[in-house]
Amino acid sequence: MKPLIIIAIMLAGVLRAAPPNILLILADSQTTALGCHGAPHVETPNLDKLAARGLSFTRAWCQHTIGSASRVSFLTGLRPRTLGISGNYRYAPDLPKNAATLPAWLKAQGWRTSVAGRVFPRRSDYATSWDEIMLAPEDEGENASGMTTVLGVPVRSVEVDGKKERQGDLLVLRSVKAGDDGTPDGRVARECVAQMEKAAAAGKPFFAAVGFMTPNFRSPVPQAWLEKFKDRPAPDPLPGPQGAPECAQFGGILPERQVTEEERRQFIAGYRAQSAFMDSQAGLVLDALEKSGLMENTLVVFTSANGYHLGDHGNLWGSRTLYASAAQVPLIIAGPGVAAGQVCERVVEIMDVYPTLMEHLGMKSPRVMDGESFAKLLKNPALPHDDPALTSVLNYGPHSGVAVRTAFASFMRWGRDTAELYNLQTDPHELRNLAGDKSMSSALRKMEALLEKEVAR
């Protein structure tokens, strides 16, 4: 009988074990250029440490390359098309019946939910997802006290009702006279720590989300961070894709003139300073989690709303394209039951993270969801996973675009008649459009069919 008693005691302990907490760290426009991915002149020691104790995905794709649309898709597990999103929304859209945001779903099942920073667009009914809220300061990045413009390139403007309005986002590098804790990201990091402490004291599992405003050229960082990176070299620029349509050549920022090589170097150095600053604030949150003793029972997810062009692909800036620079995002998941210190090369969509977490926790997902779980990869990243990734964007002008990607190829369609096809095995940076190559007609038809299938799904 003694062995049976021991087994019963062990089973009872398992049943009483607290469900894991979840910490989401969301960057604004972070590319896949992290130290753990071998990027030179990049300093992200805290995210590198997280990757060393978790699983890093090298082919993760966002579902929209505009930030607010991507965030809502990510945290509902729904495609932008399902949500009715085409462009950048300050306010989030209505959700379909039987759908739910990730925090609302967890809150309904006993998790304490909190948010600090830029995660969702502002809207009152989305606010009910959270037990505690500290939203990102609205437009504070453009109006911060003591802010200095270090470098700026004018952007194109158009005349609307007799007034000139800029076309596209800002191309500007800014610093602020403040310590880390005096910036928006510094404050939301510290607020996230306080929120996790309250949640731990309440004795409930928690879902804590911290959304940073960096890296993004609109947001200033302390001068010390810019000084640290100001002399770093930049990689050679990628040329414009051969045979690419004109409608695909807009990144969201339209410089009024050509950006010089020295300006490009300074902007890239500034972007790296912002990435390093964001990493340091993420590190503050991760260190607090570790010191509290909660790290071992917390699933940590790091990703970004979208990527970013830094003068590549023929002087593109911003994220409003379908190329990998804008659509590919870092994704690191670490915690209980996740393979440690490994890399997964399978294609995944970030809207799949929601159902993946639910399956990993042994929980059901909402009935209405487009995302599909890749939970099996968390334990064994080498397992087959052949699902493609779908990304959309709305550009200025009449063209909207959608792209489908596998591990081997990317296909992009603009309107009805304009297409791009890239062989990712021989052309990983998407620099030679093969859509007009007659020898690729069979591959083109296959990718067109795959795109139609994914759009209709």
N, C-alpha and C positions, 0 to 999 in steps of 0.2 A: 504493500500500500504506500510505502514511503515515496517511491518514484512518482506515483500518481499524484500524491499531495504536492510534491515539488513542481510537477508540470502544471497543476492547477494554480499554484501560487504564481508561477511564471506567466501563465496566460492572463491571470487577473491583473498583473502588473502591466502587461501589454495593453489590455483593454482600458486601463486607467491612464495610460500615457497621454500627455497633453498633445493635441494636434499641433503641427508646426506653425509658427508664425510665418508671415510673408513680408519681406521688405522689397519694395520696388524703387529702384533708382533710375530716373528717366532724364537723359540729357536732351538738349534742345536740337542741335544739328551736328551731332558727333559722327565723323566718318569712322571707317574701320581701322584708321591709323592709330593703333594703340601699341604700347611697348610690348605687350604680350603677343602681338601679331608681327613683331619684328620691324616695326616702323622706325626708321632712323630719326634722330633729333627730336623724338617725342618722349615726354616724361609722364607716365601714368602709373606710378608704382602701386597705388592702392587698387586700381582695377586689375593690374597685373597679378597682384597677390590674390585677389578674388578669383581670377581665372585659374591660378595655380591650385586652388582648393575646390574648383568646380569644373564646369564644362563650357567651353567656348565654341560658338558656332561661327564658321567662316563664310557661310552662304545663307545669311538671314536677310530677308527683304521686307521693307515696309509696304503697306497697301496703298498709300498715297504719299506723294513727296512734298505735300504742304502740311506743316506741323499740326494744326488743330484737327484737320481731317484724319491724319494718321493716328493721333492720340485717341480719338473717339473710336476709330476702327479697332485699334489695339485693345482698348479696355472694354469693348463690347463683344469682340470676336465676330464682328459683322463687317462685310465689305462696304466700302464707301458707296457703291451703287445701291446696296440694300438700305443704307441709311439715307440715301438721297443727297449725298454730299458730292459737290463738283469742285468747289474752290475752298478758299480760306474762310472759316467761319469763326466769328467771335463768340457766337452762341451755338451750342451743340444742337443737333437735330432731335426730333421726336424719335423714340425707340419703337420698333414694332411690338405688337402684343406678344407676350411670353418671352421677351428678351430682357436682359438686365445687365447693368454694368458689373464688372468684376467686384468692386467694393460693395455694391448694393447686394449682390448675391451672397457674398461672405457675411455681410452684416446680418442678413436675414437668418443665417445659420449659426449665429453666435459669436462671430469675430468682432472685435472692436476695430473700427476703421478710422484712419486719419490721413490727412493730406497736408503737405506743406509745399507751396510753390506751384509751378506751372505744370499741371497734369491734364485737367479738363478745361475746355472753354467755360466761361462763366454762364451759369444758368441755374435757377433756383431748384428745379426738380432734380437736376444732377447732384445738387448739394446734399440731398437727402441720402446719398450714397455714404456719407461720412458722419461719424460721431464727432469728429473734431476737424476743423478747417482753418488753414492759413493759406489763402490764395496768393498767387504771385502779384506783386504790386503792378497795377495796370500802367503799362507804358513807362515804368520807372527807369528802364534802361535808356530811354531817350531824354530823360529830364533829371538825371541824378545830380544831386548837389555836389559841387566841386569837380564836375566832369570836364575833361580836356580832350579835344579832338587831336589825336596824334597824327593821323593821316586820313585824308578823304579824297575821293575822286568823284566829281559830279556825275550824277546819273541823268539820263535823258528825261525830258519833260514834254508834256503835251498840253495844249490849250483846251480847257474845258470851261464853257460858259464865260469866256473872257479871262479866265485865270489859269496860270500855269500850275500843273500838278505833275509831280515826278512819276515816271513810268517805271515801276519795279521798286525793289527795296533799296536800302541805303548801302553804299559801299564806303564804309568808314571804320576807322580803328580808334577806340576811345579808352582813356584811362580815367580813374577816379581817385581823389585824395582821400582814401579811407583804408583801414585795415580790412582783412578778410571778413571780419564779423560786421563791418559796416556796409557791406554790399547786399543786394537782394539775395544772391545765392548763399552768402554766408549766414544770413538770417534764417533762411528756410532750412538750411542744414541743422542749425542749432535748435530750431523749432521741432524738426523731425525727431531729434534726440529726446527732447522734452516729452513729445507725444508718445514715444516708445516707452519711456519711463512710467508715464501715467498708465499706459496699457498693461505693462507688467505688474504694476501695483494693483490693478483691477482684477488680476487673476484670470484674464481671458486670453485666448489666442488673438493675435492682432494682425491686421493688414495695414502697413504703414507705407505711404507713397511720398517720395520727395522728388519734385520736378524742378530741374535747374534751367535757368535762362541762358546759360552758356553751354557750349560755345555758340556764339551768334554775334555777328559784327554790330548789331544794334546795342548789345549789352556791354558796358564798360567793366574793366577789371582793375584791381589795384595796380598802381604804377610799377610796383616792385616785380610783379609777374611779367609785365612787358619788358622791363629792363633785363630780366634774366634771359629772355629769348631773342632780344632784338638783333643780335649779330649772327643768328643761326642761318645756314644756307638753305635754299629751297631746292626741291627736286626739279629736274628738267621738266618743262611743261609738255603735256600731251597735246599733239596737234588736233585740229578739227577733224572729225570723221570723214573719210572719203565717201562721197556719194550720199551723204546724209541730207535729208530735206531741210529747207530753211525753217519750217515750223518747229523743228526739234532743237533749234539752236538758240534757246532762251533759257537761262538759268534762274530767272527771277530778279536779277540785278542787271540793268542795261547801262554800262558806263557810257558817258557822253563822248569819251575819247578812248583810245587804246591805253590800257594799263601798261606802264613801263615795266621792264624787268625788275628794277629796283623796288618799285611800288609793290609788285607781285611778291617779291621776297619778303618785304616788310609785312604785308597782309598775312602771308602764310606763317611768318614768325609770330605775329599777333594771335592768329588762330590757335597755334600750338600753345601759346601762353594761356589762352582761354581754356583749352583742353586740360592743361596741367592744373589750372586753378579749379576747374570743375572736379577733377580727380581728387584734389586736396580736400574739397568740401565733402565729396563722397566718402573719402577716407575718414573724416571726422565722424560721420554717421556709422561707418563700419567699425571703427575703433570703439565707439560707445557701445555698440552691440556686443562686441567681443568682451569688453570689460565688465559688462552686466552679466555675463555668463549665459546669454540667450542665443549666441551665435550657433551653437550646436543644434538647436531646435528651431532654426529659422531658415526658410528658403529665401535666398537673395536672388533677385533678377535685376540685371542691368541691361538697358538698351537705350536707343535714341529714337526720337520721332521720325527723323530722316537723316540722310547724309548731307553732303555739301560739296559744290564745285569751288575750287580755289584756283581759278584761272586756267584750268585744264580744258581739254577738248576745244581748243581754239578760242581761249579767253572767256570761258563760261564762269559765271559767279552766281552762287545761290543754290537752290534745290529744286527748281521747277522744271526738271527734265525727267526722262525715263532712263537715263544712263546710270550705270552702277555707282558712280560718284554720288548721286543723289538718292538712289533707291536702296542701296545696300547699307545695312546698319550693323553695328556690333551687337552681339547678344551673348551674355554670360549668365548661366544659372548655376547656383551652388547651394548645397545644403543637404539635409537628410535624404538618403537614397539616390543621390546624384553622383555619377562617376566623377572622381576627383582628378584634377590635373590633366584632363584629356581634351581633345579637339574633335569636333564633329564637322564633317565636310558635306553633310546632306543639305539639300535645299529646304528651307523652312520659311514660313511667313510669320511675322510677329503677331498677327491676329490669332495664330494657333497657340500662343503662350497661355491664354486663358483656359481653353479646354485641356491643355497639357497639364497645367497645375491642378485642375479639378480631378483628372484621372490619377495623377500622381498621389493626390491626397485621398483617393478612394471616394470622391464625391461626384454627384451628377452635375452636368452643365445645364444651363437654361435650354428650354425646348427649341428656341429659335436661335441658331448660331451657324455662321458660315465656316468658322474655324474648325480645324480637325486636329486632334491630339497627336503629338509626336512623343508621348510619354515614354515609349519603349526606348527612344534614343537617349533619354536621361540616364538609363542604366547601362545601355550598350550602344555607344554612338556609331558603331560600325554596322549596325543592322541596316537592311535595305529600307529606303524611304524615297519613293519616286514621285511624290506629289510636286507639281510645278508651283511657281510663285507668280501672282498677278499683282501688278502695280498700275495705278492710274494717276493722271495729273490733268489739271486745267491750266492752259497757258493763256496769255493775253491774245486777243484776236479770235478767229473762228475755230481754232483747232483745239480739240482735247485729245489726249493720247492714252493708250493702254498698252502694257507690255506683259508678256508671259516669258518666264525663264525656267529652264531646266539646268542641270549641271553642265550641259554641253552647248546650249544655244540660247540666244535671246531674240525675241521677235517683238517689234513695236509697230503699232498701227495708229496713224493720225488721220482722223476723218474716215472716209470710205476708201480712198484710192492711194494713200501714201503709206509706205511701209519701210521698215528697217529690219535687217536680219544680220546677226553677228554670230560667228563661230567662236564660242568662248574657250575652246581648246587651243586654237591657234591665235586668237585675237581677244584675250581676256579683258582688255581695256576698251573694247568696242570702238575700233578706229576705222574699220573697213566695212561699209554697208554692202551686203551681198544680195540685197533684195532684187537688184536688176541684173544679176548674173544668171544667164540661162542655164548654166550647169547646176545651179542651186534650186531649180524650179521644184523638184520633188521635196527637198527640205523645206522650202517656203510653204508649200501646200500643207505639209505635216504640221508646221508651227502655226499656220493660219487656223487649221482645224482644232489644234490644241487650245488656241486662244478663244475660239468660239465656244468650245466645250466649257472652259473655265468661266467665261463671262456668263454663260447660261446656267451655270451650276447654282 
